[in-house]
Structure formats: structure tokens, C-alpha cells
Amino acid sequence: MTKNFLSTSPKISRRGVLASGVMAGVAGALATPAIASFAMTTADNSSDISILNGALFYEHQAIWAYSFAAGKLSSTDVGKAVLALALRNQNDHKEHRDTLAAVVTSLGGTPVSAQESYDVSGYISKGEGNIDSDVNIAKLALALEVDAAIAYSGEIAKLKTPALITAGASIGATESAHAAAIRAAFVSLGVGIEVVPAAFISTESRGAWIIPV
């Protein structure tokens, strides 16, 4: 595990990565033949490569965050429950990462590499999670998944290919399910909250989904 949990990325901001995060899920939903077909029918790949690499950065970050948090969890029943849920969510991000890297390569680009550590200090400073307890680690994971779901809903409308829009909507639903699963874990621990607190996951309803420290 890296020790530099609060290091910053000098190249890509968290906000910018979230804006392109939808593409990671879209790529993860595509089969290999669809990837090849998309690559062949794209005349100018430079913009797509840039967007996809931004999304790949996000997937690397998500995988790192879950791995780092796993090393901070206790061996209590609560810690074990949070770990099991984190590993399930992380597996989805790993699938997105692998497929996304393949898409970038198929378009003639070079997939961005994972960094040693990533910056989530903004969430901690706003009281949207922390790494000092099992419960606060789960709250941090929730905030990250909520923002991923918001990114999907915001970016899907910008896609031009119907198949990608369909895939993006499907994966966006999965990100929302991640958030709901984390909230359900809190309910199982006796926290009096709704699993699905609002009809939408959006910037307007974000506060209803987040569980503050």
C-alpha cells in the first residue's frame, strides 16, 4: 500500500476525470467485436483517445482507493463487511480498466498508466468520508460512487453512438447500484436512512445520497 494517500495529480483534476468517467463504464460494457468496429468507423480518434484516457485515469484511481482503504479496515465484523462490499465494487472497476485500455490501444493511443497514489483529500476535507474508521471509509466509498453515477448521467447525453448511449446507461445504473449497496450496508448496521433517498442521483440530489462524517 502506498503511504502518500493525499498526494495530488499534476495532470488531471478529479472534476475533469469525473466528467469523462462515463466512458469507462461504456467501454466496460462493450464486447471485443464492438470495440474493433467502433475503432474502424472513427475517422479522428484523437478526441476519443483523450476522453478515454481521462476515464482510464479515473478507473486507476478507483481501484487504488479501494485497495488503499482495504488496508485500513479493521478485522471486526463491520470491517469485514465493508471489505467484502469494497472488493465487489472494485472488481467492476478492474473490468472497466482492462477494457478501456484495450479501447485506447485499438484507437492507436497509449493507455495512461496507474499512478502510485491519488488525491481524495477534497472529500475528507468536506467531511464526506475519512480513513480513520471502518464506517468513515464506507462513507468515502459512497461519496466516490455517487459522483461516478452523477458523471454517467451528465455525460451520456453527449454520446453520439446509440450503442454507447445504451451501454453508458447500463453502467450508470451499476454505479448507482454500488451507491445503494453501500447505503444498504449502513441500514443493516442499524443506521436509520433510506437505501434509495431520492428519485434521481444528480448534482441537485447529491446531498441526500452522501452520508456525512
matplotlib code that plots the C-alpha trace (Angstrom):
import matplotlib.pyplot as plt

x = [0.0, 1.2, 1.7, 1.0, -2.8, -3.3, -0.9, -2.2, -2.2, -0.4, -2.0, -5.7, -8.1, -10.7, -13.5, -12.2, -11.9, -15.4, -16.7, -15.3, -16.0, -19.0, -16.6, -15.0, -18.4, -19.3, -16.1, -16.6, -20.0, -18.7, -17.6, -14.3, -16.0, -17.9, -14.6, -13.0, -16.0, -16.0, -12.3, -12.6, -15.5, -13.9, -12.2, -10.4, -9.5, -7.5, -10.5, -11.8, -8.3, -8.1, -11.5, -10.9, -7.5, -9.2, -11.6, -8.8, -7.2, -10.4, -10.6, -7.0, -7.9, -11.0, -9.1, -6.3, -8.8, -10.5, -7.1, -5.8, -8.9, -8.9, -5.5, -7.1, -10.1, -10.3, -10.8, -14.2, -17.4, -18.1, -14.6, -15.1, -18.5, -17.1, -14.2, -16.4, -18.5, -15.5, -13.9, -17.1, -17.2, -13.5, -13.9, -16.3, -13.7, -11.0, -13.1, -13.6, -9.9, -8.9, -11.4, -10.8, -7.1, -7.9, -10.1, -7.4, -4.9, -7.3, -7.7, -4.0, -3.3, -1.2, -3.2, -2.4, -0.6, -1.7, 0.0, 1.4, -1.3, -4.3, -5.9, -9.2, -8.4, -11.3, -13.8, -12.1, -11.9, -15.6, -16.5, -17.7, -15.6, -12.3, -9.8, -9.8, -12.6, -14.5, -17.6, -15.9, -14.1, -17.5, -18.8, -15.8, -16.5, -20.1, -19.2, -16.9, -19.6, -22.3, -20.0, -19.3, -23.1, -23.6, -20.9, -22.6, -26.0, -24.3, -22.2, -24.4, -26.4, -23.1, -22.5, -23.4, -23.5, -26.7, -24.9, -22.6, -25.6, -27.3, -24.1, -23.5, -27.0, -26.5, -23.2, -24.5, -27.2, -24.5, -22.7, -26.0, -26.4, -22.9, -24.0, -27.3, -25.5, -23.2, -26.2, -27.9, -24.9, -25.4, -29.1, -28.0, -25.9, -28.9, -28.4, -31.8, -31.6, -33.3, -31.4, -32.6, -33.1, -34.1, -35.7, -32.5, -28.8, -27.8, -25.9, -29.2, -29.8, -26.2, -26.6, -29.3, -27.1, -24.0, -23.6, -21.5, -18.9]
y = [0.0, 3.5, 5.8, 9.0, 8.9, 12.6, 13.2, 15.2, 14.5, 17.3, 16.4, 15.6, 17.1, 15.0, 17.1, 16.6, 12.9, 12.6, 14.5, 11.7, 8.9, 7.7, 6.4, 3.9, 2.2, 2.4, 0.7, -2.0, -2.9, -3.4, -6.8, -7.1, -7.1, -3.9, -2.3, -3.2, -2.0, 1.4, 1.9, 1.2, 3.6, 6.5, 8.9, 11.1, 9.2, 11.9, 13.3, 9.8, 8.8, 11.8, 11.2, 7.5, 8.1, 10.6, 7.8, 5.3, 7.6, 7.6, 3.8, 3.5, 5.9, 4.0, 0.7, 2.3, 3.9, 0.6, -1.2, 1.5, 1.6, -2.2, -1.9, 0.5, -1.6, -3.5, -7.2, -6.7, -7.9, -4.3, -4.1, -7.5, -6.5, -3.2, -5.1, -7.6, -4.9, -2.9, -5.8, -6.5, -2.8, -2.8, -5.8, -3.8, -1.0, -3.5, -4.8, -1.2, -0.5, -3.6, -3.0, 0.8, 0.2, -2.1, 0.5, 3.2, 0.8, -0.2, 3.5, 3.9, 5.5, 4.7, 3.9, 6.1, 4.3, 4.0, 6.4, 5.4, 7.4, 9.7, 12.7, 12.3, 14.9, 17.1, 14.5, 14.2, 18.0, 18.3, 15.6, 13.1, 10.2, 9.5, 6.7, 6.7, 4.1, 1.4, 3.5, 6.6, 4.5, 3.3, 6.9, 7.8, 5.0, 6.1, 9.6, 8.4, 6.1, 8.8, 11.1, 8.4, 7.9, 11.6, 11.7, 9.0, 10.8, 14.0, 12.6, 10.0, 12.7, 13.8, 10.5, 10.2, 6.4, 4.7, 1.6, 3.6, 5.5, 2.2, 0.8, 4.0, 4.0, 0.4, 1.0, 4.2, 2.1, -0.1, 2.8, 3.9, 0.3, 0.5, 3.6, 1.9, -1.2, 0.9, 2.7, -0.7, -1.8, 1.1, 0.2, -3.3, -1.8, 0.0, 3.4, 5.0, 6.0, 5.2, 2.9, 5.0, 8.5, 10.3, 9.5, 10.6, 10.7, 14.2, 17.3, 18.6, 15.4, 14.6, 15.8, 13.3, 10.4, 11.3, 10.3, 12.9, 12.1]
z = [0.0, -0.7, 2.2, 0.3, 0.4, -0.1, -3.0, -5.9, -9.6, -11.5, -14.8, -14.4, -11.9, -10.1, -11.5, -15.1, -14.6, -13.3, -16.3, -18.6, -16.1, -18.1, -20.9, -18.6, -17.9, -21.6, -22.5, -19.9, -21.4, -24.9, -26.3, -28.2, -31.7, -30.9, -29.8, -33.1, -35.1, -33.2, -33.8, -37.5, -38.0, -36.1, -38.5, -36.0, -32.9, -31.0, -29.1, -28.2, -27.0, -24.8, -23.2, -22.8, -21.1, -18.8, -17.9, -17.5, -15.0, -13.0, -13.1, -11.9, -9.1, -8.1, -7.9, -5.9, -3.5, -2.7, -2.3, 0.0, 2.1, 2.4, 4.2, 6.7, 7.6, 10.9, 11.4, 13.1, 11.6, 10.3, 8.8, 7.1, 5.7, 4.3, 2.8, 1.0, -0.5, -1.5, -3.3, -5.3, -6.4, -7.2, -9.5, -11.6, -11.9, -12.8, -15.7, -16.8, -16.6, -18.7, -21.4, -21.5, -22.0, -24.9, -26.5, -26.3, -27.9, -30.6, -31.5, -31.8, -28.5, -25.4, -22.3, -19.3, -16.6, -13.0, -10.5, -7.1, -5.3, -5.9, -4.3, -2.4, 0.2, -1.1, 0.1, 3.5, 4.0, 3.2, 5.8, 3.1, 4.5, 6.0, 6.6, 10.4, 10.9, 9.0, 9.0, 7.6, 4.9, 3.8, 3.7, 1.5, -0.9, -1.0, -2.0, -4.8, -6.2, -6.0, -8.0, -10.6, -11.0, -11.4, -14.1, -16.1, -16.1, -17.2, -20.0, -21.6, -23.4, -25.1, -26.8, -30.5, -31.0, -29.8, -28.7, -26.5, -25.0, -24.2, -22.6, -20.7, -19.3, -18.2, -16.5, -15.0, -13.3, -11.9, -10.4, -8.8, -7.5, -5.9, -4.0, -3.0, -1.8, 0.4, 1.9, 2.4, 4.4, 6.7, 7.1, 8.1, 10.8, 12.2, 10.7, 10.1, 6.5, 3.2, 0.9, -2.1, -0.7, -3.9, -7.2, -9.0, -8.5, -9.6, -8.5, -7.0, -5.0, -4.2, -0.6, 0.0, -1.1, 0.8, 4.4, 6.2, 8.8]

ax = plt.figure().add_subplot(projection="3d")
ax.plot(x, y, z, "-o")
ax.set_aspect("equal")
plt.show()
